[in-house]
Amino acid sequence: MAPSGPADPPRTASEPAPRTPLSRLAELHGVASAYNPSPDRTVSAPDASLVAILAALGVDAGTPDAVRAALARHEAGTAGRLLPPTLVCWGGLVPAELTALPEATRLVITTEQGETRDSADHLPPGVHTLHATAPDGRSADAHLVVAPTRLPAPPGRTYGLLVQLYSLLSRHSWGMGDLGDLAELTAWAGRALGAGFVQVNPLHAAVPGDPTDPSPYRPSSRRFPDPVHLRVEDIPEYPYTEDRERLRTVLERADRLRESVLDKGALIDRDAVWELKREALESVRAVPLGPGRQAAYADFLAEEGQALEDHATWCALAEVHGSDWRSWPEALRDPRSPGTARARGELMDRVDFHSRLAWLTDAQLARAQRSARDAGMSVGLVHDLAVGVHPDGADAWAQQEYFAAGMSVGAPPDAFNARGQDWGLPPWRPDRLAASGYAPYRRLLRALLRHAGALRIDHVMGLFRLWWIPEGQPPTEGSYVRYDAEAMLAILVLEASRAGALVIGEDLGTVGPGVRETLQERGVLGTSVLWFERDWEGDGMPLPPESWRADCLATATTHDLPPTASRLTGEHVELRDRLGLLTGSLDEERGAAAADTREWLALLSRLGLLRGANGGGPARAEEAEIQAVHRFLLRTPAHLVGVWLPDAVGDRRPQNLPGTWDQYPNWRLPVADDEGRPVTLEELAASPRLHALIDVMRAESGRAGAPGSPPRRAP
């Protein structure tokens, strides 16, 4: 083990850390021995953290002798290696690693389509296998990713809606928004509002618990959606359910649950919703599938294969042993063990139940995207990919060989959080991903893109590097681990191009040098939030619209930020003060927030965008300011402009307040109006305030270069 002791003090950029055998070994394995929180400051990673991270990558560095031996092994392996495990071929350009092979090296390339080639020239897009044999007898097997040079630009400019699906209740949903509501929303927004897309939160399967973690960003599985989003009444077998009395009772309880949220101020209770839906789904499942439906289900099982069997097996085992697979009987902790195979056989009825739910949920997702495209949306649904998975969940169990044991992903200390952040998500091992040709990553992307017009990638910087934190240590004791960004991006571009989908990277916060430029080069859009867009390299004032980047989704806020009404009034500061989250005094924070707002409103006024703010009282002024903010967004060259749906009715409550757990009802609030009264989908459709904002979006669309051109209508 590395010697224990106090962490080294931070070093400045002019005083770099001395290069040691341990730091050299770490760098060779993609582990940063230091990082730069600011251009003039360098912080060294603690030796103990480097040792722990290397151990998670399968490298023993616990003693000086172990470090020397690991260095020798790495150097010997690199010297004799013909090829890395994964190569990238952009747009048909043969990668440098192949052109550098010894003369007369023989290549045998087997394409995804089953063809055999002896050259990397003119290969079709895909992930192909390659075998190389050099004249000296050395050989190597590798994966060859052939991808388009970049993703196409969006089909013209457009605007759309951003919403957390669970928060969007209708008079038909059971206490939280569901896929029936999503299909209804896309049909209305496309046909009546001229919107080009609807972006939703991750719909990944959650880890069941008591209570279930409501965050959509800590899922059990990113590959499979959560059946809690099902609209039970839309399942074809539902009308033929025989136990009508049982179903009638469930529906009555669902009505009461919905009314408690909409009319009595209750929070969204995901567990209560799932309890009702699971009971109803058990009854629906008792209805035999017709021949065509049975054939479709069989096709789905065959297509999803081992991944679905693993997911459904975990769900069945969790019903018996609890959701933390690390506390299960030892024989069941390995998804490939004989014990797990026996348990799967014993629980086959429950495995089939959870497989059936995955199929039904997939079908309703497909229906929501069809609804969007039939309504004329140029993009349709924008799905969201969380940065990782819950360590207790199905993916962490089924894909153990790809995850770094004893590690968590987070963020280092910065100007906004001096303690750093630990997100509690195990990271993928870059070495195992590369060795597999990024197989789990490819499968994940295909699943998410299947029913999407675009994919948002949370913390897209994670394609380049992630901050790893050893278990039991604070975030300050972590270090960055590098991923093969070229390979990760190539597969992303490949799969998105196959699906005909856009990709939006969430690139807010600390972004490494060159990351945004590389993403732009490959056609990945960024995310620009109005309040963060300032001339940081100049006078620090709000950035004028013509200076914004075009390759982005431009918005006024996100799920992690205050709604626009709250930002304009300063209510977000009061909320954080009540919860003890302010880093400065209340007066200081109030003053800074008010100055920020004044600067933005002054720019909106100078540009002639602030109209109708005088007269009509504070409520009318606030509404006019929100409209002005969106006029500004439309003045930027951004390809996509997003309207946070709660902003359209004056909601003041953030959906998530980072830095809180049980102090604030994160991920449990319905969309509400300016007085905090929940607003249903039906009421949204009739809201004068919403339509006034949408009229602004559509009127400004008539300006040259503004988004929102007339949508394509389905025949």
Stockholm file with secondary structure:
# STOCKHOLM 1.0

chainA/1-715         MAPSGPADPPRTASEPAPRTPLSRLAELHGVASAYNPSPDRTVSAPDASLVAILAALGVDAGTPDAVRAALARHEAGTAGRLLPPTLVCWGGLVPAELTALPEATRLVITTEQGETRDSADHLPPGVHTLHATAPDGRSADAHLVVAPTRLPAPPGRTYGLLVQLYSLLSRHSWGMGDLGDLAELTAWAGRALGAGFVQVNPLHAAVPGDPTDPSPYRPSSRRFPDPVHLRVEDIPEYPYTEDRERLRTVLERADRLRESVLDKGALIDRDAVWELKREALESVRAVPLGPGRQAAYADFLAEEGQALEDHATWCALAEVHGSDWRSWPEALRDPRSPGTARARGELMDRVDFHSRLAWLTDAQLARAQRSARDAGMSVGLVHDLAVGVHPDGADAWAQQEYFAAGMSVGAPPDAFNARGQDWGLPPWRPDRLAASGYAPYRRLLRALLRHAGALRIDHVMGLFRLWWIPEGQPPTEGSYVRYDAEAMLAILVLEASRAGALVIGEDLGTVGPGVRETLQERGVLGTSVLWFERDWEGDGMPLPPESWRADCLATATTHDLPPTASRLTGEHVELRDRLGLLTGSLDEERGAAAADTREWLALLSRLGLLRGANGGGPARAEEAEIQAVHRFLLRTPAHLVGVWLPDAVGDRRPQNLPGTWDQYPNWRLPVADDEGRPVTLEELAASPRLHALIDVMRAESGRAGAPGSPPRRAP
#=GR chainA/1-715 SS CCCCCCCCCCEETTSCCCCCHHHHHHHHTTBCSEEEEETTEEEECCHHHHHHHHHHTTCCCSSHHHHHHHHHHHHHHHHHCSSCSEEEEETTCCCHHHHTSCTTCEEEEECTTSCEESCSTTCCSEEEEEEEECTTSCEEEEEEEEECSSCCCCSSCEEEEEECGGGCCCTTSSSSCCHHHHHHHHHHHHHHSCCCEEEECCCEECCCCTTCCCCTTSCSEEEEECGGGCCGGGSTTGGGCSCHHHHHHHHHHHHHHHHHHHHSCCCCCHHHHHHHHHHHHHHHHTSCCCHHHHHHHHHHHHHHHHHHHHHHHHHHHHHHHCSCGGGSCGGGSSTTSHHHHHHHHHTHHHHHHHHHHHHHHHHHHHHHHHHHHHTTCSSEEEEEECSCCCTTSHHHHHTGGGBCTTEEEEECCCSSCTTCEEEEECCBCHHHHHHTTSHHHHHHHHHHHTTCSEEEETTGGGGTEEEEEETTSCGGGCEEEECCHHHHHHHHHHHHHHHTCEEEECCCSCCCTTHHHHHHHTTCBEEEEGGGCBCTTTTCCBCCGGGSCSSEEEESCCTTSCCHHHHHHTHHHHHHHHTTCCSSCHHHHHHHHHHHHHHHHHHHHHTTCCCSCSSSHHHHHHHHHHHHHHHHHHHSCCSEEEEEGGGGGTCCCCSCCTTCSSSSCTTCCCCBCTTSCBCCHHHHHTCHHHHHHHHHHHHHTTSTTCSCCCCCCCC
#=GC SS_cons         CCCCCCCCCCEETTSCCCCCHHHHHHHHTTBCSEEEEETTEEEECCHHHHHHHHHHTTCCCSSHHHHHHHHHHHHHHHHHCSSCSEEEEETTCCCHHHHTSCTTCEEEEECTTSCEESCSTTCCSEEEEEEEECTTSCEEEEEEEEECSSCCCCSSCEEEEEECGGGCCCTTSSSSCCHHHHHHHHHHHHHHSCCCEEEECCCEECCCCTTCCCCTTSCSEEEEECGGGCCGGGSTTGGGCSCHHHHHHHHHHHHHHHHHHHHSCCCCCHHHHHHHHHHHHHHHHTSCCCHHHHHHHHHHHHHHHHHHHHHHHHHHHHHHHCSCGGGSCGGGSSTTSHHHHHHHHHTHHHHHHHHHHHHHHHHHHHHHHHHHHHTTCSSEEEEEECSCCCTTSHHHHHTGGGBCTTEEEEECCCSSCTTCEEEEECCBCHHHHHHTTSHHHHHHHHHHHTTCSEEEETTGGGGTEEEEEETTSCGGGCEEEECCHHHHHHHHHHHHHHHTCEEEECCCSCCCTTHHHHHHHTTCBEEEEGGGCBCTTTTCCBCCGGGSCSSEEEESCCTTSCCHHHHHHTHHHHHHHHTTCCSSCHHHHHHHHHHHHHHHHHHHHHTTCCCSCSSSHHHHHHHHHHHHHHHHHHHSCCSEEEEEGGGGGTCCCCSCCTTCSSSSCTTCCCCBCTTSCBCCHHHHHTCHHHHHHHHHHHHHTTSTTCSCCCCCCCC
//
